[in-house]
Amino acid sequence: MRFFKWKRSGETTGTDTPGVGSSTSSDEKKKDKKSERGILERPPKDCEGYPPALLPSVPDDTEIDFYVPIDSSNPNNGRLACTLIKRPCGSTSSSSSSSTSSSTPTHVKEGNFTIDSSKPVVVLCHGSFSWRNQMFLAHLAYGISEPLDCHTLRFDFRGNASSSGEFLFGGNARELEDLRCIIRFIRQTMLCDVLCVLGHSKAVYTVLKVAAAQEETQRDGVPGIPCFINMSGRYAVPHNFDPSRSMTPDQMKTLRETGRVVLMTRGHRTNEITTADVEERNRQDSSFVGGIRSSRVLTIHGEKDATIGVADNARKYEEVMGKDNQNHTLRIVKGADHNYNGLRHMKELVSIVTEFLS
């Protein structure tokens, strides 16, 4: 399996040389866009204000970009930009415990593709100030798809990259709505089971909220998502967020005087933090994870993570969920930083995730 070969957005995969693809004339590209306009709009691979998308080199019919409406009855309520890596039709994955998915190929009009609904889906969620095409997240999605024989779906939370909406520094309730929207789409439209939901950094709080919420439904006999993965997640402690740790004195002064301060501008969006965001962050409490017992949880953390340290976070998850809890596993990646040094630890990450989900 190759992890260090990538293509920039817009390139095809007809060559093994990074950065080189089969050529397409500008007239042909304009024609393609014109023919697709009004029929099916797809989110771009690249996004203004974000680093170039250095994506894994995959067959062109394997990776599909499409939008999922947040409210199918009212398209004006916004949409989420998604990228699906789909496995070909064939034998059912040994990891799938599906009892409701159809083995008949299912056509999905939102992306104009056909998918084998007998194979499960792993959902990957990005962290703060990030997006679905973050390099390590995109390569991890591709890396686990083949050995697990599963589809993977990653998406932009609202207010980020190619999804609709304004940026929110907090916004955990909205992110929870977005994730549940994606899970519904996978189950009701793609007719697939969700094998696992993986969250990186900020998204971990949202992902584990889903795990905790399904405890009640599972007691009622309703099947839930069997596995969740916490990658570099912060263990939130109430009243422990101090914005001055990461903001300049001038920014803090502006925040106190106006109730908001601009952190950065990305493309057409202004990323700012408000006093409401600070209050929301200080209300967060990750102690709810102690009640997660029905689902298996894997915590992965970089040993050299200087953004969210191991001792106060990964070890805290282990303590609260119970060191003797066989449903929780902690793996520390030696030498890895918050974003796992790009692709440096990719083979190890793929191995850890694949082993956990097999």
N, C-alpha and C positions, 0 to 999 in steps of 0.2 A: 504494500500500500504506500502511495506517495503523498507526502505532506508538504514538500518544499517546492512544488511546482504550482504556479498560480497563473491566472490570466487577469488582465485588467478588464473592466467592464467594456462591453461592446465587442470583445474579441471572441473568436470561436476557438474550438479545441482541436483543430486539425493539425497541430504541430506540437512537438514536445519541447520546443524552445520557449522559455518564459518571455512574455511580452510580444510574441509573434503569433498572428493568427491568419487564417485565410482572408484575403482582401474582399471587400465589398464596396462598390462605387458609391459615391455620395448620392447619386441619382436613385440608385436602388434602395438605399436607406430611406430617402425621402418618400419613395413610393411605398415602401413597407409601412412607414409611419402613417402615411395618408390612408392606406387601405385599412389600417387597424383603427384609425381614429373614428370614434362614434360607434364602434363595434365592441372593442375590448381595450381598455386602457390599462397598461401595466406600469408598476412603479419602476423607476430607473435603478440600475445597479449602483451608480454613484449618486451622491447627494451633496449639494452645495453646502460648504461649511464643514464637511466631514473629510477625513483622510480618504485617498483613493481606495476603492474596493479591490483588495488583492485576494481574489477568490480562488478556491481550489479549482483545478482543471477537471471539469466533468463533462460528459456527453451533453450536447445541447438540448436533447429531449429529456434529460434527467432533472435539471434544475429549472423551476418555473416560478416566475414572479407574478403576483396577482394581488388584487385588493379584496378584503373581506369587509362588507358593510357592518358597522357596529349595530345597526338596527335595520334588518332586512325589510321591514315595513315602511321605513322612512330613510332613504339614502342620504337625505340632507343632514342626518345626525352624525355623519362622518364615516371614515373607513380606516382600516389598518393595512399597511403595506406588509406583505408576506412573501417569503421565499420557501418553496417546498423542494426538497430533494426526494424524489420518488423512486422506489424500487420497481423493477419490472414484474409483470405478472408471473406467477409461478408458485412454487411450494410455499406454504405458510411458514412464517418464522417460528423457530422453536421457542422463542421468547414470548410469543403471543399466547395469552390465556383467553382469547376472545371466545365468547359464547353467543354474541349477538351480531357480529359483523358478517356481512354477506361475502361469499367467496367470488361473487360475480363482479367483474370490473364495473366501477361506478364512474359515470361522467359528471364532472364538476363544471358547471357553466361559468362560475365566477372566474376561473382561470382557463377555461376551455381545454381541460385535460381529462384523461381517464386514469383512474387509480385502482390498484388492487386493494380492495377493502378488507381482505383477509389479513393483511399485514398491519401491525400497529404503528403508531406515530409517537415520536419523541419531540416534545416542544421545547425550544430553547429561548430564554428571555434575557435581553440585554440589561446592563446596568445604567447608572446615571450618566448623562451626557454622552451616551453611546447609541448604537443602532444595530440592526439585524446583521449587517455586513461587517461588523467588527472582525478583524482578521482571524483571531483565535477561535471565535464563536462559529464563524462560517466553516473553518477547516474542521472543527470538532464535529459539526453537524454532518459533514460529508464522511469524516473518518469513522464514525460509529454506524453509519447507515448500512454499509456492506456487511460487516461481520455480524450485525444483529438482524440483517435482512428486514430492516424497518424503514419507514419513511421518516424524515425529519422536517419540522416546520419551525422557522424562526420569523419573528415579526418585529416591527417598530411599534413601541407604545405610542399612544397619542401624544402629540407635541414634540415628537422626535423624528428626525429624518423625513421619510416620505409619507408618514401617516398624517392625518388631519389633526387640527387642534393646536392650542397654544401650549408652549412649554410650561411645565410645573416642576419646581424643585422638589416639592412634596408629592402630592397627588397619588398617594397609595390607594385610596378608594377607587380612583379612576383607573389605575393600573389593574386593580382586581377585577373591575368590570371588563377591561380589555382582555385579560387572560381568560375569564369565563366565556367571553364571546368567542375566542379562538377554540376553546374546548368544545363548546356547543357546535361550532362549525365543523370540527373534525368528526364529532359523533353523529350529527344530524344530516350534514350535507355530504361529507366524504364517506360516511358510514364506517369509519374506522374506530378502533379502540385507542385510547391514549395509554401508552405503556409507561411514560414518565414525563414529568415536567422539570426542566432544569433552569435554575436562575443564577445569574452572576451578579454579585455585589448588591446593589440596591434592590434588584428584582427578587432576591432571596426572601425578603419579608413578605412580598406578595405571594410567591410560590408556596411558602410554608403556611400562609393563611388558608390557601386552598386545601392543603393537606389536613389542617386542623378542622376546617369546616365540614369535611366529609366524614369525620369520626361519627357524628350523629347518624348520618344517612347509612353508613355501613352497619351500624348496630341495628338498623331497621331492615337489613338485608339488601340494600341497594348497592350494587357493585361500584367501587370507586376507582381512582387511579392508584395503581399498586406501588409506584415508586416516585420519589422526588430527590432532586440533587441540589445541594447547597454549595455553590462555588464562590468562595471568597466573601461570604455573607457577613454583614455586621450584626452582632448581637445587640439589639437596641435596649438601652436602659433609660427609663423615664428621667427627664430633666438633666440629661447628660450631654446634650448637643449644644456646643458653644461655637457660634459662627466665627468668632474672632480668631479661632485656631487656624482658619483657612482663608480669612479675609484681611485686607489691609486696614489700617486705622481709618483711612479716608472712606473706604467702602462701609465700614461699620458706622461711621459718622452719618453717611448718607442714609443707611438703613434706619438708624434711630430717628433721623429728622423727617424722612419722607415715607418710611414704611416699606421701602423697596430699594433694591440696588441691582444694576445690570452687572452680570458676571461675564458675559461674552455675547457676541452676535454671531449667529451661524446662519448664513444664507439670508432668508427672509424672516427668520425668527430671532427674537431677542430673548436670551436666557437670563432670567433674573431670579433673585430670591426675595421673598417678602417676609414681613413679621409673622404672617399667617403660616408660612412654610416653616419658620423656626418653631412656632408653637405646635404645629402638627408633628414635627420631628421629635419634639420633647414629650409628646404624648405616647410615642411608640414604646411598646414593651414586648420583647420577644419571649417572655416567660411562657406564653401560650404554647410554645413548642413542646413543653413538658407533657402536654396532653395528647401528642401524636403517638399512637400506639398501633393502629391498624395498618399503617403504610410503612414501607421501608424507606429510610432516608440515608443518603450518602452525603457526607460533608467533605469537600475537597478544599484545601487551602495551601497557598504558597508559603513556604518556610520563610522567605525573605519579603513578605508582603509588608511594605511600609505604609500603605494606605489604610488597611484594616488588619491589624496585627493578629497573629495566631493566638497568643495567650489570652487576650480579652474577648476573643470572638469564637474561633473554632473550638478552643478548649472549653469555652463557656457553653456552647451548644452541646458538647459531649457531656458536660456536667449536668445540665438541666434535663437533657433527654435520657440520661442515665448511662453510666459507663457499663452497666451490666445489661443494657437494653440491646438485645440481639437484632432489633430492627434498625439500629443506628450504627453506621460505620464512619470512622474518621480516617482520612488519608491525607497526609502532609506531603507535598511535592517539594523535594529537596532543591534549594536554590532558586525556586520560582518566586516571581514578584506578583503583584495584584492581578496583572493581565497575563501571567504565565510566560512572560518574555516573548510574546508573539507566538512563534512556532517552535521555539526551542524545546519545549516539553510536550509537544503534541502527541508523539507516539505513546508517551507514558499516560497522558490524559485519556487517549482513546482506549488504552489497555485497561485503565482503572474503571472507566464508565462501562465498557463492554463486559468486563468481568462482573460488575455489580448487576447489570441488567440481564445477564445470560441465565 
